[in-house]
Amino acid sequence: MSSLEKIAARRVELDQLAEALAKQLAEVDAEREELAVAERVLRRLYEQEVEAVAEEADAGAPQRVQVAGRSVLKVPHRSDVPGASALPGDYRRMLGIVKAAGGPVMVKDVGAELGIDASVPGRLEPLRGKLSKLADRGWLHKLSNGTFTIRA
């Protein structure tokens, strides 16, 4: 094979490589455009979600927050909100049960009002945690004997 033939063969190889790279570049550009569109859509959705959360907060409605990838209702501190309407529904109900008791109430009594079977071991622990959360946030007062009362 002569030098001219080698040069021509190499030129053909390089032309094929350039064609393949141009095709790959076009695919990369198309995918980048798709990602840009997806990013714009996600930004809009995020902005809408932020606006919705802000509207809920303004309306005194319970807020949702992300915890370990899950959306959960936020229990605000009593001093941060004007009233119990900012609490999630089950927390408002627990607060109402303690208030209606008129004095210290045990977790099992709140559970009975909520229809929780206290005879099953561990059934009341989530409720105890929620009542403690209400106490930590200033809605209830937890007494040393483990009972709860309403804060004045």
Buried (B, 14 or more C-beta within 10 A) or exposed (E): EEEEEEEEEEEEEEEEEEEEEEEEEEEEEEEEEEEEEEEEEEEEEEEEEEEEBEEBBEEBBBBBEEEEEEEEBBBBEBEEBEEBEBBBEEBBEBBEBBBEBEEBBBBBBBBBBEEBEBEEEEEBEEBBEBBBBBBEBEBBBBEEEEBBBBEE
